[in-house]
């Protein structure tokens, strides 16, 4: 094995558990931090250079974007589980087939997503009760953004492959470069050339294209068992079946969560552009809370997959405990900090007092419950790594979709204030945590690894 390959990947089947997981999670954390910074920069630059309506159009975009991309991202997540499992079992030939199948699948999904996004986004914005003064700006932003979604999905599958083999540093470099590029282009297109939300969307597409090219290039130049060979990019249907077996539940899981969140966003939109701008500003800040959660979630999934693939059941169990604890503690600490500083953070996006008041109100309603969100995502990561992707899908379908939508539909009629909408999240996080805790501590997942 070439030294370049072995030096950059982390073998999670041996050594200190916490060092393995933290060493993997830190580059992922930094990468997501830069990604969130440039997503936040879009809103800050647009909110200050263009105005409240443009801020509403850009900053309220997250739920609809994730609804469109989440299913495809989930499908690609299935590839990471399979690849890490084959790595742990040292089945390198099957691993090679899984990698090339995953890339072929992602390319097809990227084209499909671009077409669907261009066609469906305007229709969905109308269904979401987007105010008339914001609709043209939102439509422009979404159409340009989804034109480049092919590059986003290509980058994510490349990063997923690298992370599955324990290399979380290369995706970090790509995200840093893309993030800096995006911020510079935002300032040029929006601040200098006055292109508004269209300029922000074009800047995002260019940065996504850059990260996709770097990820693809890294796999082409890698040495050893995870090198990508263009002539081998095709479907191996046995590996595709395994990927879909893991990926479809994750994709459905992402979709049902985002559909419920779109319903929540629709209720926010009904309160007008000020509510959209305030809640959108909050959502950008909340995105920083997801960074440690998702960083440890990725580390957990890779750790569980590699160790169960190698038959290290006890090590997998210990790793899951550390990962869950780390995610919960880090999320709650950050939530408490944001609870304190939010009156000074929200105005960075827009200094309209009404916008600031709404953003601060939502932050102080939800931020102290981030520990629940972290626990749910961490246990979901354990189950995905163990090949039990259907369990989090069913739990989140019940709690984060059916119950959340039912709550919103009923409660807002009796209590027609925006605070009613805020409580949809902590309440459904709590309910899902009860189910996740029962399933996790029951413990049968550790001996029933099923990837086929």
C-alpha positions as CSV (number, residue, x, y, z in Angstrom):
1,X,0.0,0.0,0.0
2,X,1.4,3.4,-0.9
3,X,2.4,5.6,1.9
4,X,0.2,8.5,0.7
5,X,-2.9,6.2,1.1
6,X,-2.0,4.7,4.4
7,X,-0.9,8.0,6.0
8,X,-4.2,9.8,5.4
9,X,-6.8,7.3,6.3
10,X,-7.7,6.3,9.9
11,X,-8.0,2.7,10.7
12,X,-10.8,2.6,13.3
13,X,-10.5,-1.1,14.1
14,X,-7.6,-0.6,16.4
15,X,-6.0,2.0,18.8
16,X,-7.6,4.4,21.2
17,X,-11.4,4.7,20.5
18,X,-11.7,8.4,21.4
19,X,-8.6,9.3,19.5
20,X,-9.8,7.5,16.4
21,X,-13.2,9.2,16.5
22,X,-12.0,12.7,17.4
23,X,-9.2,12.5,14.8
24,X,-11.9,11.7,12.2
25,X,-14.4,14.2,13.5
26,X,-12.2,17.3,13.8
27,X,-11.5,17.6,10.0
28,X,-15.2,17.0,9.3
29,X,-16.1,19.6,11.9
30,X,-13.8,22.2,10.4
31,X,-15.1,21.4,6.9
32,X,-18.7,21.8,7.9
33,X,-17.8,25.0,9.8
34,X,-16.4,26.5,6.6
35,X,-19.4,25.3,4.7
36,X,-21.8,26.8,7.2
37,X,-19.8,30.0,7.2
38,X,-20.2,30.5,3.5
39,X,-23.9,29.6,3.6
40,X,-24.2,32.2,6.4
41,X,-22.1,34.7,4.4
42,X,-24.7,34.4,1.6
43,X,-27.4,35.6,4.0
44,X,-25.3,38.3,5.7
45,X,-24.1,39.8,2.4
46,X,-27.5,39.7,0.7
47,X,-29.3,41.0,3.9
48,X,-27.0,44.0,4.2
49,X,-26.4,44.8,0.5
50,X,-29.9,44.0,-0.9
51,X,-32.5,44.1,1.8
52,X,-35.0,42.2,4.0
53,X,-36.9,40.6,1.1
54,X,-33.7,39.2,-0.4
55,X,-32.6,37.9,3.0
56,X,-36.0,36.2,3.3
57,X,-35.5,34.6,-0.1
58,X,-32.0,33.2,0.6
59,X,-32.1,32.5,4.3
60,X,-35.4,30.6,4.2
61,X,-34.1,28.3,1.4
62,X,-32.6,25.6,3.6
63,X,-35.7,23.4,4.1
64,X,-36.8,23.4,0.5
65,X,-33.2,22.7,-0.7
66,X,-32.8,19.8,1.7
67,X,-36.2,18.4,0.7
68,X,-35.0,18.3,-2.9
69,X,-31.5,17.0,-2.2
70,X,-32.0,15.0,1.0
71,X,-33.3,11.8,-0.7
72,X,-30.4,11.7,-3.1
73,X,-27.9,12.5,-0.3
74,X,-29.4,9.6,1.7
75,X,-28.9,7.2,-1.2
76,X,-25.2,8.2,-1.4
77,X,-24.9,7.7,2.4
78,X,-25.7,4.0,1.8
79,X,-22.5,3.8,-0.2
80,X,-20.4,4.9,2.7
81,X,-21.8,2.2,5.0
82,X,-21.1,-0.5,2.5
83,X,-17.6,0.8,1.7
84,X,-16.6,1.1,5.3
85,X,-18.0,-2.4,6.0
86,X,-15.9,-3.9,3.1
87,X,-12.8,-2.0,4.4
88,X,-13.2,-3.5,7.9
89,X,-13.6,-7.0,6.4
90,X,-10.6,-6.4,4.0
91,X,-12.8,-7.3,1.0
92,X,-11.0,-4.9,-1.3
93,X,-12.4,-6.2,-4.6
94,X,-16.0,-5.7,-3.5
95,X,-15.0,-2.4,-2.1
96,X,-13.7,-1.3,-5.5
97,X,-16.9,-2.3,-7.2
98,X,-18.9,-0.4,-4.5
99,X,-16.9,2.7,-5.1
100,X,-17.4,2.8,-8.8
101,X,-21.0,1.9,-8.5
102,X,-21.5,4.7,-6.0
103,X,-19.9,7.3,-8.4
104,X,-22.0,6.1,-11.3
105,X,-25.1,6.3,-9.2
106,X,-24.3,9.7,-7.9
107,X,-23.7,11.1,-11.4
108,X,-27.1,9.8,-12.6
109,X,-28.8,11.2,-9.4
110,X,-27.1,14.6,-9.9
111,X,-28.5,15.0,-13.4
112,X,-32.0,13.9,-12.2
113,X,-31.9,16.3,-9.3
114,X,-30.9,19.3,-11.5
115,X,-33.8,18.7,-13.8
116,X,-36.3,18.1,-11.0
117,X,-35.1,21.2,-9.2
118,X,-35.5,23.5,-12.2
119,X,-39.0,22.2,-12.8
120,X,-40.4,21.8,-9.3
121,X,-38.8,24.6,-7.2
122,X,-41.1,27.4,-8.4
123,X,-44.2,25.3,-7.9
124,X,-43.1,24.3,-4.4
125,X,-42.4,27.9,-3.5
126,X,-46.0,28.8,-4.3
127,X,-47.3,25.8,-2.3
128,X,-45.1,27.0,0.6
129,X,-47.1,30.3,0.7
130,X,-44.1,32.4,-0.2
131,X,-45.2,36.0,0.0
132,X,-45.6,37.7,-3.4
133,X,-42.9,40.3,-2.8
134,X,-40.4,37.5,-2.1
135,X,-41.5,34.9,-4.7
136,X,-39.6,36.3,-7.7
137,X,-36.4,36.5,-5.8
138,X,-36.8,33.0,-4.3
139,X,-37.6,31.5,-7.7
140,X,-34.4,33.1,-9.2
141,X,-32.3,31.8,-6.3
142,X,-33.7,28.2,-6.4
143,X,-33.5,27.8,-10.2
144,X,-29.8,28.8,-10.3
145,X,-29.0,26.8,-7.2
146,X,-30.5,23.6,-8.5
147,X,-28.8,24.0,-11.9
148,X,-25.6,23.4,-9.9
149,X,-26.9,20.6,-7.7
150,X,-25.2,18.0,-9.9
151,X,-21.9,19.3,-8.6
152,X,-23.1,19.3,-5.0
153,X,-24.1,15.6,-5.2
154,X,-20.8,14.7,-7.0
155,X,-18.8,16.3,-4.3
156,X,-20.8,14.6,-1.5
157,X,-20.3,11.1,-2.9
158,X,-16.6,11.7,-3.4
159,X,-16.3,13.0,0.2
160,X,-18.4,10.1,1.4
161,X,-16.1,7.6,-0.1
162,X,-13.0,9.3,1.3
163,X,-14.6,9.5,4.8
164,X,-15.7,5.8,4.6
165,X,-12.1,4.8,4.3
166,X,-11.1,7.1,7.2
167,X,-9.8,10.1,5.2
168,X,-11.7,13.1,6.5
169,X,-8.8,15.6,5.9
170,X,-9.1,15.8,2.1
171,X,-12.8,16.8,2.1
172,X,-11.8,19.4,4.6
173,X,-9.3,21.0,2.3
174,X,-11.9,21.0,-0.6
175,X,-14.5,22.7,1.6
176,X,-12.1,25.4,2.8
177,X,-11.1,26.3,-0.7
178,X,-14.8,26.2,-1.9
179,X,-15.9,28.3,1.1
180,X,-13.4,31.0,0.7
181,X,-14.1,31.1,-3.1
182,X,-17.9,31.4,-2.3
183,X,-17.4,34.3,0.1
184,X,-15.2,36.2,-2.3
185,X,-17.6,35.7,-5.2
186,X,-20.5,36.8,-3.0
187,X,-18.8,40.1,-2.3
188,X,-17.9,40.5,-6.0
189,X,-21.3,39.5,-7.5
190,X,-23.6,41.0,-4.8
191,X,-21.5,43.8,-3.3
192,X,-19.6,45.0,-6.4
193,X,-21.7,44.1,-9.4
194,X,-25.1,44.4,-7.6
195,X,-26.4,41.1,-8.9
196,X,-28.6,40.4,-5.9
197,X,-29.8,36.9,-5.1
198,X,-28.8,35.7,-8.5
199,X,-25.2,36.6,-7.8
200,X,-25.3,34.7,-4.5
201,X,-26.7,31.6,-6.2
202,X,-24.1,31.8,-9.0
203,X,-21.3,32.1,-6.4
204,X,-22.6,29.0,-4.6
205,X,-22.8,27.0,-7.9
206,X,-19.2,27.9,-8.8
207,X,-17.9,26.9,-5.4
208,X,-19.8,23.6,-5.5
209,X,-18.3,22.9,-9.0
210,X,-14.8,23.6,-7.6
211,X,-15.3,21.2,-4.7
212,X,-16.7,18.5,-7.0
213,X,-13.7,18.8,-9.3
214,X,-11.3,18.6,-6.4
215,X,-13.0,15.5,-4.9
216,X,-13.1,13.7,-8.2
217,X,-9.5,14.5,-8.8
218,X,-8.5,13.2,-5.4
219,X,-10.1,9.8,-6.0
220,X,-8.5,9.6,-9.4
221,X,-5.0,10.2,-7.9
222,X,-5.5,8.1,-4.8
223,X,-3.4,4.9,-4.6
224,X,-4.5,1.5,-3.5
225,X,-8.0,0.1,-2.9
226,X,-10.0,3.3,-3.1
227,X,-8.6,4.7,-6.3
228,X,-11.2,5.7,-8.9
229,X,-10.7,4.4,-12.5
230,X,-12.9,6.3,-15.0
231,X,-13.3,3.2,-17.2
232,X,-14.7,1.2,-14.3
233,X,-17.4,3.7,-13.5
234,X,-20.5,1.5,-14.0
235,X,-23.2,-0.3,-12.1
236,X,-22.4,-3.5,-10.4
237,X,-25.9,-4.6,-9.5
238,X,-25.0,-6.7,-6.5
239,X,-23.2,-3.7,-5.0
240,X,-26.0,-1.3,-6.1
241,X,-28.5,-3.5,-4.4
242,X,-26.5,-3.3,-1.1
243,X,-26.2,0.5,-1.5
244,X,-29.9,1.0,-2.1
245,X,-30.7,-1.3,0.8
246,X,-28.9,1.1,3.1
247,X,-29.4,4.3,1.1
248,X,-33.2,4.2,0.5
249,X,-34.1,4.3,4.2
250,X,-31.7,7.1,4.7
251,X,-33.0,9.0,1.7
252,X,-36.6,8.5,2.8
253,X,-35.6,9.6,6.3
254,X,-34.1,12.8,4.9
255,X,-37.1,13.4,2.7
256,X,-39.7,13.0,5.4
257,X,-37.8,15.3,7.8
258,X,-37.5,17.9,5.1
259,X,-41.1,17.6,4.0
260,X,-42.2,18.2,7.6
261,X,-39.8,21.2,7.9
262,X,-41.3,22.6,4.6
263,X,-44.7,22.5,6.3
264,X,-43.2,24.3,9.3
265,X,-41.6,26.8,6.9
266,X,-45.0,27.3,5.1
267,X,-46.5,28.3,8.4
268,X,-43.7,30.7,9.1
269,X,-44.1,32.2,5.6
270,X,-47.8,32.9,6.4
271,X,-46.6,35.4,9.0
272,X,-44.9,37.5,6.3
273,X,-41.4,38.5,5.1
274,X,-40.3,39.8,8.5
275,X,-41.0,36.3,10.0
276,X,-39.2,34.7,7.1
277,X,-36.2,36.9,7.5
278,X,-36.0,36.5,11.3
279,X,-36.5,32.7,11.3
280,X,-34.2,32.4,8.3
281,X,-31.5,34.2,10.3
282,X,-32.0,31.9,13.2
283,X,-31.8,28.8,10.9
284,X,-28.4,30.0,9.6
285,X,-27.1,30.2,13.2
286,X,-28.7,26.9,14.2
287,X,-26.7,25.4,11.3
288,X,-23.6,25.8,13.4
289,X,-25.1,23.5,16.1
290,X,-25.4,20.7,13.5
291,X,-21.7,20.9,12.8
292,X,-20.5,18.9,15.9
293,X,-23.6,16.7,15.7
294,X,-23.0,15.7,12.1
295,X,-19.2,15.5,12.6
296,X,-19.6,12.9,15.4
297,X,-22.5,11.2,13.5
298,X,-20.2,10.6,10.5
299,X,-17.4,9.4,12.8
300,X,-19.9,7.1,14.5
301,X,-21.2,5.6,11.3
302,X,-17.7,4.9,9.9
303,X,-16.5,3.6,13.3
304,X,-19.4,1.2,13.7
305,X,-19.3,0.1,10.0
306,X,-15.6,-0.7,10.1
307,X,-15.6,-2.5,13.5
308,X,-18.7,-4.6,12.9
309,X,-17.3,-5.5,9.5
310,X,-14.2,-6.7,11.3
311,X,-16.2,-8.5,13.9
312,X,-15.2,-6.1,16.8
313,X,-18.6,-6.0,18.5
314,X,-17.4,-4.8,22.0
315,X,-15.3,-2.0,20.4
316,X,-18.2,-0.9,18.3
317,X,-20.4,-0.7,21.4
318,X,-17.8,1.4,23.3
319,X,-17.3,3.7,20.3
320,X,-21.1,4.3,20.0
321,X,-21.2,5.3,23.7
322,X,-18.4,7.8,23.3
323,X,-19.8,9.2,20.1
324,X,-23.3,9.8,21.5
325,X,-21.9,11.5,24.6
326,X,-19.6,13.7,22.6
327,X,-22.4,14.8,20.3
328,X,-24.8,15.5,23.1
329,X,-22.4,17.5,25.3
330,X,-21.0,19.6,22.5
331,X,-24.5,20.5,21.1
332,X,-25.8,21.5,24.5
333,X,-22.8,23.6,25.3
334,X,-23.1,25.5,22.0
335,X,-26.9,25.8,22.5
336,X,-26.3,27.5,25.9
337,X,-23.8,29.9,24.4
338,X,-26.1,30.8,21.6
339,X,-29.0,31.4,24.1
340,X,-26.8,34.0,25.7
341,X,-25.3,35.8,22.7
342,X,-28.2,35.6,20.2
343,X,-29.3,39.3,20.7
344,X,-25.9,40.3,19.3
345,X,-25.7,37.7,16.5
346,X,-29.1,38.0,14.8
347,X,-28.5,41.7,13.9
348,X,-25.6,40.6,11.7
349,X,-28.1,39.5,9.1
350,X,-30.5,42.4,9.3
351,X,-30.9,45.1,11.9
352,X,-34.6,45.6,11.5
353,X,-35.8,45.4,15.2
354,X,-38.8,43.2,14.2
355,X,-36.5,40.7,12.4
356,X,-34.1,40.6,15.3
357,X,-36.9,40.1,17.8
358,X,-38.3,37.1,15.9
359,X,-34.8,35.5,15.5
360,X,-34.0,35.9,19.2
361,X,-37.3,34.6,20.3
362,X,-36.9,31.4,18.2
363,X,-33.3,30.9,19.4
364,X,-34.3,31.2,23.1
365,X,-37.2,28.8,22.6
366,X,-35.2,26.0,20.9
367,X,-31.5,26.3,21.8
368,X,-31.5,24.6,25.2
369,X,-33.0,21.5,23.7
370,X,-30.2,20.8,21.2
371,X,-29.1,17.9,23.4
372,X,-32.2,16.0,22.2
373,X,-31.5,16.7,18.6
374,X,-27.9,15.5,19.1
375,X,-29.0,12.3,20.8
376,X,-31.4,11.4,18.0
377,X,-28.9,12.0,15.2
378,X,-26.1,10.1,17.1
379,X,-28.2,7.0,17.7
380,X,-29.4,7.2,14.0
381,X,-25.7,7.2,13.0
382,X,-25.1,4.1,15.1
383,X,-28.0,2.3,13.4
384,X,-26.8,3.2,10.0
385,X,-23.3,2.0,10.7
386,X,-24.8,-1.3,12.0
387,X,-26.9,-1.7,8.8
388,X,-30.2,-0.9,10.6
389,X,-31.1,2.2,8.5
390,X,-34.8,1.4,8.6
391,X,-35.1,2.0,12.3
392,X,-34.3,5.7,12.3
393,X,-36.4,6.1,9.2
394,X,-39.5,4.7,10.9
395,X,-38.8,6.7,14.1
396,X,-38.4,10.0,12.3
397,X,-41.3,9.3,10.0
398,X,-43.5,9.0,13.1
399,X,-42.0,11.7,15.3
400,X,-40.5,14.3,12.9
401,X,-43.0,14.0,10.1
402,X,-46.4,12.7,11.1
403,X,-46.5,14.1,14.7
404,X,-44.8,17.3,13.8
405,X,-47.1,18.1,10.9
406,X,-50.2,17.1,12.9
407,X,-49.1,19.3,15.8
408,X,-48.5,22.3,13.4
409,X,-51.8,21.7,11.6
410,X,-53.9,21.6,14.8
411,X,-52.0,23.8,17.3
412,X,-51.7,26.8,15.0
413,X,-55.5,26.9,14.6
414,X,-55.9,27.2,18.4
415,X,-52.8,29.3,19.1
416,X,-52.2,31.4,15.9
417,X,-48.9,32.9,17.1
418,X,-45.4,32.1,15.7
419,X,-44.2,30.7,19.0
420,X,-46.5,27.8,18.4
421,X,-44.5,26.9,15.4
422,X,-41.2,27.1,17.3
423,X,-42.3,24.4,19.8
424,X,-42.8,21.9,17.0
425,X,-39.1,21.0,17.1
426,X,-38.3,20.5,20.8
427,X,-41.5,18.5,21.3
428,X,-40.8,16.1,18.4
429,X,-37.1,15.8,19.3
430,X,-38.1,14.6,22.7
431,X,-40.5,12.0,21.5
432,X,-38.0,10.5,19.1
433,X,-35.4,10.4,21.8
434,X,-37.6,8.1,23.9
435,X,-37.8,5.6,21.0
436,X,-34.1,5.9,20.1
437,X,-33.1,5.3,23.8
438,X,-35.3,2.2,24.1
439,X,-33.9,0.7,20.9
440,X,-30.3,1.6,21.6
441,X,-30.2,0.2,25.1
442,X,-32.1,-2.9,24.1
443,X,-28.8,-3.7,22.3
444,X,-29.7,-6.3,19.7
445,X,-28.4,-4.1,16.9
446,X,-24.8,-4.9,17.9
447,X,-25.2,-8.6,16.9
448,X,-27.4,-8.3,13.9
449,X,-25.3,-6.4,11.4
450,X,-27.1,-6.6,8.0
451,X,-25.8,-4.8,5.0
452,X,-27.5,-6.8,2.3
